[in-house]
Amino acid sequence: MLVTMPTPDNDAGAPMQPTDSPRVIAFFDVDNTLVHGASIYHLARVAWRRGYVKWRDLSRFAWQQARFKSVGENYRHQLSARERALELVAGHTEQELQELAVETYDAHLHALMMPNVVARAHDHIAQGHEVWLITATPEACASVIALRLGLTGALGTRVESIDGVFTGALLGPVMHGGHKADAAARLAGEKGIRLSDCWAYSDSRNDIPLLELVGHQQVVNPDSELARHAVAREWPIMRDRP
C-alpha cells in the first residue's frame, strides 16, 4: 500500500553516500529493528484500554513481550503471530483498527523508535529510494508507522474484512520468515527493481531469507544466531536503542 510522505518525525543522522542507482528499495523489519520490543504488545495495551481484549489476554501479550526482548523471535513466536493479530482485530472495523494504530504510535511507539535506524530510513528516502516496512504486524498498523515516519509504505500480515469489518481470517500467510522474502521479491519484481540494488534491515534469524535475497544487508540488534550468521558473511552489525 503506497502512502504519502509527510514531514518525518526524526531526520537526524549522518547521510549515507549517494548511489548511482535510481531504483532501490530498502526493506525494514519493525520489531527490535525499527521499534524496541514487539509493537503488537503496545497495540494490545491500547486495545485493552478500549475494551477490545481482556486482562488475561494483555497479560499474555506482556509475557511474550518480555520473552521477545530477552531472546528474540523463535518458532513459538512465529506460530502465535497469527493468533495475536486475529485476537486484536477480529470483529472490529477498519476505522477502529486505524484509530487503534494511530493511538498506539502516538502513545507508545514514537518513544520506542531506534533513532539511528530511523535516520538510516530517512537517508534512503533522501536519496530517492523507496522504504518499505515488512513485518508480521497487521498491515494496517504497520502502514500508520510508515506514514508517520514519512516512508513509502508497509507490507504486513493482512486480515480479511467484509463490509469494513474484520472477519478473523487471514488473507495470505503471516508476513514472517520466508514469506517476507517472497513478498519483497514480488514487490521489487512488480516495480522492475533489481534485488541486487536493494537493502534489508533486520534483527532476527527468521529474516535470513530476506537478508540473503538483497544485495545490501544491515543487521540490527541481532539475536545470537543472526549475529553468528552476520559475522560469518561479514555483514555490518548496528546496535541501537531508543
Secondary structure, DSSP 8 states (H G I E B T S, - for coil): -B------S---S------S-S--EEEE--BTTTBSS-HHHHHHHHHHHTTSS-HHHHHHHHHHHHHHHHH---HHHHHHHHHHHHHHHTT-BHHHHHHHHHHHHHHTGGGGB-HHHHHHHHHHHHTT-EEEEEEEEEHHHHHHHHHHHT-SEEEEE-EEEETTEEEEEESS--S-THHHHHHHHHHHHHHT--GGG-EEEES-GGGHHHHHHSSEEEEES--HHHHHHHHHHT--EE----
